[in-house]
Amino acid sequence: MKSLEEREQREYERRQIIKNAVEAADRIILDGSDGSIEETNFLTARVAWSIFEKALMPFGTMMLSKDLE
């Protein structure tokens, strides 16, 4: 079992990864947007939706596998 310090360090690292990913996505979206709030919001929502779908994929695979048993 990892020590409290090791777990806290890993949690800090995870928060940094998430922060960096969000900042990178924001930069890419802003660079590609036409600058309007509408398009920027649309692109942000579509990126979020794509990540959401990717996160759900393992659950769908597990359910399909279970259904095929």
Phi and psi in radians as a Rosetta constraint file:
Dihedral C 1 N 2 CA 2 C 2 CIRCULARHARMONIC -1.320 0.35
Dihedral N 2 CA 2 C 2 N 3 CIRCULARHARMONIC 2.643 0.35
Dihedral C 2 N 3 CA 3 C 3 CIRCULARHARMONIC -1.265 0.35
Dihedral N 3 CA 3 C 3 N 4 CIRCULARHARMONIC 2.872 0.35
Dihedral C 3 N 4 CA 4 C 4 CIRCULARHARMONIC -1.017 0.35
Dihedral N 4 CA 4 C 4 N 5 CIRCULARHARMONIC -0.735 0.35
Dihedral C 4 N 5 CA 5 C 5 CIRCULARHARMONIC -1.099 0.35
Dihedral N 5 CA 5 C 5 N 6 CIRCULARHARMONIC -0.717 0.35
Dihedral C 5 N 6 CA 6 C 6 CIRCULARHARMONIC -1.137 0.35
Dihedral N 6 CA 6 C 6 N 7 CIRCULARHARMONIC -0.724 0.35
Dihedral C 6 N 7 CA 7 C 7 CIRCULARHARMONIC -1.161 0.35
Dihedral N 7 CA 7 C 7 N 8 CIRCULARHARMONIC -0.727 0.35
Dihedral C 7 N 8 CA 8 C 8 CIRCULARHARMONIC -1.123 0.35
Dihedral N 8 CA 8 C 8 N 9 CIRCULARHARMONIC -0.698 0.35
Dihedral C 8 N 9 CA 9 C 9 CIRCULARHARMONIC -1.094 0.35
Dihedral N 9 CA 9 C 9 N 10 CIRCULARHARMONIC -0.772 0.35
Dihedral C 9 N 10 CA 10 C 10 CIRCULARHARMONIC -1.136 0.35
Dihedral N 10 CA 10 C 10 N 11 CIRCULARHARMONIC -0.680 0.35
Dihedral C 10 N 11 CA 11 C 11 CIRCULARHARMONIC -1.129 0.35
Dihedral N 11 CA 11 C 11 N 12 CIRCULARHARMONIC -0.688 0.35
Dihedral C 11 N 12 CA 12 C 12 CIRCULARHARMONIC -1.074 0.35
Dihedral N 12 CA 12 C 12 N 13 CIRCULARHARMONIC -0.782 0.35
Dihedral C 12 N 13 CA 13 C 13 CIRCULARHARMONIC -1.071 0.35
Dihedral N 13 CA 13 C 13 N 14 CIRCULARHARMONIC -0.711 0.35
Dihedral C 13 N 14 CA 14 C 14 CIRCULARHARMONIC -1.104 0.35
Dihedral N 14 CA 14 C 14 N 15 CIRCULARHARMONIC -0.749 0.35
Dihedral C 14 N 15 CA 15 C 15 CIRCULARHARMONIC -1.065 0.35
Dihedral N 15 CA 15 C 15 N 16 CIRCULARHARMONIC -0.674 0.35
Dihedral C 15 N 16 CA 16 C 16 CIRCULARHARMONIC -1.152 0.35
Dihedral N 16 CA 16 C 16 N 17 CIRCULARHARMONIC -0.726 0.35
Dihedral C 16 N 17 CA 17 C 17 CIRCULARHARMONIC -1.046 0.35
Dihedral N 17 CA 17 C 17 N 18 CIRCULARHARMONIC -0.814 0.35
Dihedral C 17 N 18 CA 18 C 18 CIRCULARHARMONIC -1.100 0.35
Dihedral N 18 CA 18 C 18 N 19 CIRCULARHARMONIC -0.786 0.35
Dihedral C 18 N 19 CA 19 C 19 CIRCULARHARMONIC -1.042 0.35
Dihedral N 19 CA 19 C 19 N 20 CIRCULARHARMONIC -0.795 0.35
Dihedral C 19 N 20 CA 20 C 20 CIRCULARHARMONIC -1.131 0.35
Dihedral N 20 CA 20 C 20 N 21 CIRCULARHARMONIC -0.680 0.35
Dihedral C 20 N 21 CA 21 C 21 CIRCULARHARMONIC -1.137 0.35
Dihedral N 21 CA 21 C 21 N 22 CIRCULARHARMONIC -0.751 0.35
Dihedral C 21 N 22 CA 22 C 22 CIRCULARHARMONIC -1.125 0.35
Dihedral N 22 CA 22 C 22 N 23 CIRCULARHARMONIC -0.759 0.35
Dihedral C 22 N 23 CA 23 C 23 CIRCULARHARMONIC -1.088 0.35
Dihedral N 23 CA 23 C 23 N 24 CIRCULARHARMONIC -0.717 0.35
Dihedral C 23 N 24 CA 24 C 24 CIRCULARHARMONIC -1.130 0.35
Dihedral N 24 CA 24 C 24 N 25 CIRCULARHARMONIC -0.781 0.35
Dihedral C 24 N 25 CA 25 C 25 CIRCULARHARMONIC -1.065 0.35
Dihedral N 25 CA 25 C 25 N 26 CIRCULARHARMONIC -0.749 0.35
Dihedral C 25 N 26 CA 26 C 26 CIRCULARHARMONIC -1.031 0.35
Dihedral N 26 CA 26 C 26 N 27 CIRCULARHARMONIC -0.771 0.35
Dihedral C 26 N 27 CA 27 C 27 CIRCULARHARMONIC -1.073 0.35
Dihedral N 27 CA 27 C 27 N 28 CIRCULARHARMONIC -0.812 0.35
Dihedral C 27 N 28 CA 28 C 28 CIRCULARHARMONIC -1.102 0.35
Dihedral N 28 CA 28 C 28 N 29 CIRCULARHARMONIC -0.778 0.35
Dihedral C 28 N 29 CA 29 C 29 CIRCULARHARMONIC -1.089 0.35
Dihedral N 29 CA 29 C 29 N 30 CIRCULARHARMONIC -0.820 0.35
Dihedral C 29 N 30 CA 30 C 30 CIRCULARHARMONIC -1.145 0.35
Dihedral N 30 CA 30 C 30 N 31 CIRCULARHARMONIC -0.637 0.35
Dihedral C 30 N 31 CA 31 C 31 CIRCULARHARMONIC -1.175 0.35
Dihedral N 31 CA 31 C 31 N 32 CIRCULARHARMONIC -0.575 0.35
Dihedral C 31 N 32 CA 32 C 32 CIRCULARHARMONIC -1.622 0.35
Dihedral N 32 CA 32 C 32 N 33 CIRCULARHARMONIC -0.282 0.35
Dihedral C 32 N 33 CA 33 C 33 CIRCULARHARMONIC -1.296 0.35
Dihedral N 33 CA 33 C 33 N 34 CIRCULARHARMONIC 2.732 0.35
Dihedral C 33 N 34 CA 34 C 34 CIRCULARHARMONIC -1.353 0.35
Dihedral N 34 CA 34 C 34 N 35 CIRCULARHARMONIC -0.007 0.35
Dihedral C 34 N 35 CA 35 C 35 CIRCULARHARMONIC 1.714 0.35
Dihedral N 35 CA 35 C 35 N 36 CIRCULARHARMONIC -0.205 0.35
Dihedral C 35 N 36 CA 36 C 36 CIRCULARHARMONIC -1.359 0.35
Dihedral N 36 CA 36 C 36 N 37 CIRCULARHARMONIC 2.634 0.35
Dihedral C 36 N 37 CA 37 C 37 CIRCULARHARMONIC -1.080 0.35
Dihedral N 37 CA 37 C 37 N 38 CIRCULARHARMONIC -0.689 0.35
Dihedral C 37 N 38 CA 38 C 38 CIRCULARHARMONIC -1.071 0.35
Dihedral N 38 CA 38 C 38 N 39 CIRCULARHARMONIC -0.851 0.35
Dihedral C 38 N 39 CA 39 C 39 CIRCULARHARMONIC -1.203 0.35
Dihedral N 39 CA 39 C 39 N 40 CIRCULARHARMONIC -0.695 0.35
Dihedral C 39 N 40 CA 40 C 40 CIRCULARHARMONIC -1.065 0.35
Dihedral N 40 CA 40 C 40 N 41 CIRCULARHARMONIC -0.780 0.35
Dihedral C 40 N 41 CA 41 C 41 CIRCULARHARMONIC -1.129 0.35
Dihedral N 41 CA 41 C 41 N 42 CIRCULARHARMONIC -0.708 0.35
Dihedral C 41 N 42 CA 42 C 42 CIRCULARHARMONIC -1.068 0.35
Dihedral N 42 CA 42 C 42 N 43 CIRCULARHARMONIC -0.849 0.35
Dihedral C 42 N 43 CA 43 C 43 CIRCULARHARMONIC -1.098 0.35
Dihedral N 43 CA 43 C 43 N 44 CIRCULARHARMONIC -0.713 0.35
Dihedral C 43 N 44 CA 44 C 44 CIRCULARHARMONIC -1.063 0.35
Dihedral N 44 CA 44 C 44 N 45 CIRCULARHARMONIC -0.782 0.35
Dihedral C 44 N 45 CA 45 C 45 CIRCULARHARMONIC -1.134 0.35
Dihedral N 45 CA 45 C 45 N 46 CIRCULARHARMONIC -0.714 0.35
Dihedral C 45 N 46 CA 46 C 46 CIRCULARHARMONIC -1.173 0.35
Dihedral N 46 CA 46 C 46 N 47 CIRCULARHARMONIC -0.655 0.35
Dihedral C 46 N 47 CA 47 C 47 CIRCULARHARMONIC -1.134 0.35
Dihedral N 47 CA 47 C 47 N 48 CIRCULARHARMONIC -0.796 0.35
Dihedral C 47 N 48 CA 48 C 48 CIRCULARHARMONIC -1.051 0.35
Dihedral N 48 CA 48 C 48 N 49 CIRCULARHARMONIC -0.749 0.35
Dihedral C 48 N 49 CA 49 C 49 CIRCULARHARMONIC -1.100 0.35
Dihedral N 49 CA 49 C 49 N 50 CIRCULARHARMONIC -0.734 0.35
Dihedral C 49 N 50 CA 50 C 50 CIRCULARHARMONIC -1.099 0.35
Dihedral N 50 CA 50 C 50 N 51 CIRCULARHARMONIC -0.729 0.35
Dihedral C 50 N 51 CA 51 C 51 CIRCULARHARMONIC -1.168 0.35
Dihedral N 51 CA 51 C 51 N 52 CIRCULARHARMONIC -0.692 0.35
Dihedral C 51 N 52 CA 52 C 52 CIRCULARHARMONIC -1.045 0.35
Dihedral N 52 CA 52 C 52 N 53 CIRCULARHARMONIC -0.817 0.35
Dihedral C 52 N 53 CA 53 C 53 CIRCULARHARMONIC -1.078 0.35
Dihedral N 53 CA 53 C 53 N 54 CIRCULARHARMONIC -0.715 0.35
Dihedral C 53 N 54 CA 54 C 54 CIRCULARHARMONIC -1.108 0.35
Dihedral N 54 CA 54 C 54 N 55 CIRCULARHARMONIC -0.667 0.35
Dihedral C 54 N 55 CA 55 C 55 CIRCULARHARMONIC -1.195 0.35
Dihedral N 55 CA 55 C 55 N 56 CIRCULARHARMONIC -0.553 0.35
Dihedral C 55 N 56 CA 56 C 56 CIRCULARHARMONIC -1.389 0.35
Dihedral N 56 CA 56 C 56 N 57 CIRCULARHARMONIC -0.344 0.35
Dihedral C 56 N 57 CA 57 C 57 CIRCULARHARMONIC -0.907 0.35
Dihedral N 57 CA 57 C 57 N 58 CIRCULARHARMONIC -0.802 0.35
Dihedral C 57 N 58 CA 58 C 58 CIRCULARHARMONIC -1.049 0.35
Dihedral N 58 CA 58 C 58 N 59 CIRCULARHARMONIC -0.600 0.35
Dihedral C 58 N 59 CA 59 C 59 CIRCULARHARMONIC -1.186 0.35
Dihedral N 59 CA 59 C 59 N 60 CIRCULARHARMONIC -0.706 0.35
Dihedral C 59 N 60 CA 60 C 60 CIRCULARHARMONIC -1.101 0.35
Dihedral N 60 CA 60 C 60 N 61 CIRCULARHARMONIC -0.709 0.35
Dihedral C 60 N 61 CA 61 C 61 CIRCULARHARMONIC -1.110 0.35
Dihedral N 61 CA 61 C 61 N 62 CIRCULARHARMONIC -0.754 0.35
Dihedral C 61 N 62 CA 62 C 62 CIRCULARHARMONIC -1.105 0.35
Dihedral N 62 CA 62 C 62 N 63 CIRCULARHARMONIC -0.733 0.35
Dihedral C 62 N 63 CA 63 C 63 CIRCULARHARMONIC -1.162 0.35
Dihedral N 63 CA 63 C 63 N 64 CIRCULARHARMONIC -0.723 0.35
Dihedral C 63 N 64 CA 64 C 64 CIRCULARHARMONIC -1.082 0.35
Dihedral N 64 CA 64 C 64 N 65 CIRCULARHARMONIC -0.761 0.35
Dihedral C 64 N 65 CA 65 C 65 CIRCULARHARMONIC -1.073 0.35
Dihedral N 65 CA 65 C 65 N 66 CIRCULARHARMONIC -0.750 0.35
Dihedral C 65 N 66 CA 66 C 66 CIRCULARHARMONIC -1.128 0.35
Dihedral N 66 CA 66 C 66 N 67 CIRCULARHARMONIC -0.707 0.35
Dihedral C 66 N 67 CA 67 C 67 CIRCULARHARMONIC -1.122 0.35
Dihedral N 67 CA 67 C 67 N 68 CIRCULARHARMONIC -0.532 0.35
Dihedral C 67 N 68 CA 68 C 68 CIRCULARHARMONIC -1.439 0.35
Dihedral N 68 CA 68 C 68 N 69 CIRCULARHARMONIC -0.125 0.35
